[in-house]
Amino acid sequence: MAERLTSDFWVSAYLTRLRLHDIPAFITAKGDKTAGAVLVKLNTLDGQAVCYQRSFDLMSGERAWVVLAEGDEPAVDASIAKQRSFDRDLWVIEVEDRAGRHLLDQEGLA
């Protein structure tokens, strides 16, 4: 049985990986340190944004990042606020990158 990383540890490692690629990112909402879910908002600094959430595929057992919301940044922010309204343990990380890099597709981040 694989051990799960705590949310706090995963967030810290993710922010470090982004920093090593010179991609600005910051925590906009801090959730439960042990088991809080994580949303990643990618802000492309042109008025557009995409919010990713980690999903678990029951058939394969794989974890993958899927799009929760995308479009105008205010609409994405509203979607994130809605999620936070019923899950106060939720972490939200905002990544700012004009090229759209978020690194979620790299090994070890699923």
N, C-alpha and C positions, 0 to 999 in steps of 0.2 A: 504494500500500500504506500503510495507516494505521500510525502508530507506536504502540506500546504504552507506556503509562505504567509506570514502575517501581512495584512494590507499596508501597514506602516512600513515594513521592510521593502515590499514590492514598490511602493511609491518612491521611497528613497533611492532604490536601485534604478528605477525608470528615470527619475530626474537627473541622476548622475550620468546615465547613458546619453540623455539629451544634451546635457552640458558638454560632454566629450565631443559631440557633433556640432557644437556652437548653435544649438537650437534653444531659444529662450522658452522657459516654461515655469509655471508657478502653481501653487495649490490655491484654489479659490474657495474650497470647502473641505474641511478636515472631517473625516468620518471616524468610525470605530477603528481603533488601532489594530485590532486582531482580525476582525472578519467583515469589515465594511466593504461594500462593493465599490468599484472605481469607474467613473466616467472620465473620458478624455475628450476635451473640446479642442479641436484644431481650428485656430483662427488664422486665416490666410491674409489678414490685414487689408482686405479689399471690400469689407462689408459682408463677406461670406464666412460661414463656419460649418463644421461637421462635428457631431458628437458621436463618439464610439462607446459602446458598452461591451463588456465581455460576456459571451454567451457560451452555454454548455450544450453540446450536441448529445442528446440521450442515446442516439443510435451508435455513434462512433466513440463516445466518451471524450472527444476532443473539445478543447476550448478554443474559441476564435473571437476576434473583435468584429463586431457588426455595427452598422450605422443605426443609431437611435434617431437622429434628426440631422437634417442638412438644409442649407439655404441661407437666407438672410440671417445675420448674426442675432438680431433681436428675437427672431422666431426660435432659433436654436437655444438662446438663453432662456426663453419662456419654457421650452421643453425640459431643460435642465432644472429650472425652478419647480416645475410640476413634479419631477422625479424626487427632488429634495423634500417636497411638501409631504410625501408619504414615506420617505426613507431618510430619516435624520442621520443615519450611520453612513451615508453615501459620501465618498470622496469625489471631488471634482478637480481635475488638473487641466489647466489651460496651456496649450502649446501654441506659440506664435511663430509661424514660418510661411513666408510668401510662396515658397516652392511646394508647400503642402506636405512637408516631411513630418511624420509623427513617430516613426520607428516601430510601430506596433506590429508590423509584419516581420520583424527580425526574430530570430530564434531566441527562445527564453522569455519572451514577453507575453506569450499566450497564457 
